[in-house]
Amino acid sequence: MESRIAFLASDTEIAQAALERLSSRFGNVPPQDAQTIVALGGDGFMLHTLHGTMALSAPVYGMNCGTIGFLMNEFSEDDLPDRLAAAELEVINPLVMCATRSDGEVREALAINEVSLLRAGPQAAKLRIKVDGQVRMEELVCDGALVCTPAGSTAYNYSAHGPILPIGSDVLALTAMAAFRPRRWRGALLPKTATVCFDVLEPEKRPVMADADGRSVRDVVAVEIRSEPSVRHRILFDPGHGLEERLITEQFT
């Protein structure tokens, strides 16, 4: 049976050239008709593709035409149908962000990697942290804070000195960026079922923005974050190079 592949590419010259060659060689069907969706780009484009195709049944196989490529497989044009047939499936659940702005508007967005709160002015942010409705920290003074999934734990979270989470750990990481008070507080590990709420203190003096995988909301006064088990992103990796192996390898590099 002929493999039905949908190729999607970022706007970079390298990815667009790869798109043209692969489409000519293997054909290119619309994503809704595909058995597999192949994303050509970097991690940012992979996140964009996962968000855009989450209602489709086809899994996504990424080939790196970018810089980082943690969610991507090595780029190769040879034997692609065989690689797709042998690929191993990883299923990840995103976070859902519910952000309330100072004008009362509420915005929701999904995040595969992390939801982050960042100061939007010259002064540090002041945040109150609640977990499952219970106040756990009355005041965190910081440049920002984030909640990440295991899949996103090597991204912004790791740069902020947060922990790398095993892919099957069913936990979330709450990590602070440049915490001033409590001094050098770096965060906590929470069960995947937890609901985290950040209340922004002194929002007019210390404005804060929230971001879910690049979808930003400014002037937030409260942000609720939780895992969304009903949404299942299906990602394909070459054998021996899945997320679990990559997360372990990253800790020894």
Residue pairs with C-beta under 8 A, 6 or more apart in sequence:
3 26
3 35
3 36
3 81
3 84
3 85
4 27
4 29
4 33
4 34
4 35
4 36
5 26
5 27
5 28
5 29
5 34
5 35
5 36
5 37
5 38
5 80
5 81
5 84
6 28
6 29
6 30
6 31
6 33
6 34
6 36
6 37
6 38
6 58
7 19
7 22
7 23
7 26
7 28
7 38
7 40
8 19
8 31
8 37
8 38
8 39
8 40
8 45
8 49
9 15
9 16
9 18
9 19
9 39
9 40
9 41
9 45
9 65
10 16
10 40
10 41
10 42
10 44
10 45
10 65
10 66
12 41
12 65
12 66
14 65
15 40
15 41
15 45
15 65
15 66
18 40
18 63
18 65
18 75
18 77
19 28
19 40
21 77
22 28
22 38
22 40
22 77
22 80
25 77
26 80
26 81
31 37
31 53
31 56
31 58
32 56
34 56
34 58
35 58
36 58
36 59
36 60
36 61
36 84
36 236
37 49
37 53
37 56
37 58
37 59
37 60
37 61
38 60
38 61
38 62
38 63
38 80
38 84
39 45
39 46
39 49
39 60
39 61
39 62
39 63
39 72
40 62
40 63
40 65
40 75
41 49
41 62
41 64
41 65
41 66
41 72
42 64
42 65
42 66
42 67
42 68
42 69
42 72
43 66
43 68
43 69
43 70
43 71
43 72
43 155
44 66
44 214
45 66
46 60
46 62
46 71
46 72
47 71
47 112
47 113
47 213
47 214
49 60
49 62
50 60
50 112
50 233
50 235
51 110
51 112
51 213
53 60
54 110
54 231
54 233
58 234
59 89
59 234
59 235
59 236
60 233
60 234
60 235
60 236
61 73
61 83
61 84
61 87
61 235
61 236
61 237
62 69
62 71
62 72
62 73
62 235
63 72
63 73
63 74
63 75
63 76
64 72
64 73
64 74
64 75
65 75
66 72
70 154
70 155
70 246
71 151
71 235
71 243
73 83
73 87
73 236
73 237
73 238
73 241
74 238
74 241
76 83
83 238
84 236
86 238
86 239
87 236
87 237
87 238
87 239
88 236
88 237
88 238
88 239
88 242
89 234
89 235
89 236
90 167
90 234
90 235
90 236
90 237
90 242
90 243
90 244
91 232
91 233
91 234
91 235
92 112
92 149
92 150
92 151
92 167
92 232
92 233
92 235
92 243
93 149
93 192
93 227
93 228
93 229
93 231
93 232
93 233
94 110
94 111
94 112
94 149
94 227
94 228
94 231
94 233
95 110
95 111
95 112
95 114
95 115
95 147
95 148
95 149
95 172
95 212
95 225
95 226
95 227
95 228
96 108
96 109
96 110
96 111
96 225
96 226
96 227
96 228
97 108
97 109
97 110
97 111
97 115
97 210
97 212
97 223
97 224
97 225
98 106
98 107
98 108
98 223
98 224
98 225
99 106
99 107
99 108
99 109
99 210
99 217
99 220
99 222
99 223
99 224
100 106
100 220
100 221
100 222
100 223
101 107
101 217
101 218
101 219
101 220
101 221
102 203
102 204
102 219
102 220
102 221
103 219
107 217
109 212
109 213
109 215
109 217
110 212
110 213
110 228
110 231
111 149
111 152
111 212
111 213
111 215
112 149
112 151
112 152
112 213
112 233
113 148
113 149
113 151
113 152
113 155
113 156
113 213
114 146
114 147
114 148
114 149
114 152
114 155
114 156
114 157
114 212
114 213
115 146
115 147
115 148
115 210
115 211
115 212
115 223
115 225
116 144
116 145
116 146
116 156
116 177
116 210
116 211
117 125
117 127
117 144
117 145
117 146
117 198
117 200
117 208
117 209
117 210
117 211
117 220
117 223
118 125
118 143
118 144
118 177
118 208
118 209
118 210
118 211
119 125
119 142
119 143
119 144
119 206
119 207
119 208
120 207
120 208
120 209
120 218
120 219
121 206
121 207
123 205
123 206
124 141
124 142
124 143
124 178
124 180
124 206
125 141
125 142
125 143
125 144
125 145
125 200
125 206
125 208
126 139
126 140
126 141
126 200
126 201
126 202
126 206
127 137
127 139
127 140
127 142
127 145
127 198
127 199
127 200
127 201
127 208
128 135
128 137
128 138
128 139
128 140
128 198
128 199
128 201
129 135
129 136
129 137
129 140
129 145
129 174
129 196
129 197
129 198
130 136
130 196
130 197
130 198
130 199
131 190
131 194
131 195
131 196
131 197
132 194
132 195
133 195
133 197
136 188
137 182
139 181
139 201
140 176
140 179
140 181
140 182
140 185
141 179
141 180
141 181
142 176
142 177
142 178
142 179
142 180
143 177
143 178
144 176
144 177
144 178
144 208
145 174
145 175
145 176
145 177
145 187
145 198
146 156
146 157
146 160
146 162
146 174
146 175
146 177
147 172
147 173
147 174
147 175
147 190
147 196
147 225
148 155
148 156
148 157
148 162
148 165
148 172
148 173
148 175
149 165
149 172
149 227
150 165
150 166
150 167
150 168
150 169
150 171
150 243
150 247
151 167
151 243
153 162
153 163
153 164
153 165
153 173
153 247
154 164
154 246
154 247
154 250
157 163
157 173
157 175
158 164
158 250
160 175
160 176
160 177
160 186
161 175
161 186
162 173
162 175
162 186
162 187
163 173
163 175
163 189
164 247
164 250
164 251
165 171
165 172
165 173
165 189
165 247
166 244
166 247
166 248
167 242
167 243
167 244
167 247
168 244
170 191
170 192
171 189
171 190
171 191
171 192
172 189
172 190
172 191
172 192
172 194
172 196
172 227
173 187
173 188
173 189
173 190
174 187
174 188
174 189
174 190
174 196
175 186
175 187
176 185
176 186
176 187
179 185
179 186
190 196
192 227
193 227
194 226
195 224
195 225
195 226
196 224
196 225
196 226
197 222
197 223
197 224
197 225
198 222
198 223
198 225
199 221
199 222
200 206
200 208
200 220
200 221
200 222
200 223
203 219
203 220
203 221
207 218
207 219
208 219
208 220
209 216
209 217
209 218
209 219
209 220
210 216
210 217
210 220
210 223
211 217
235 243
237 243
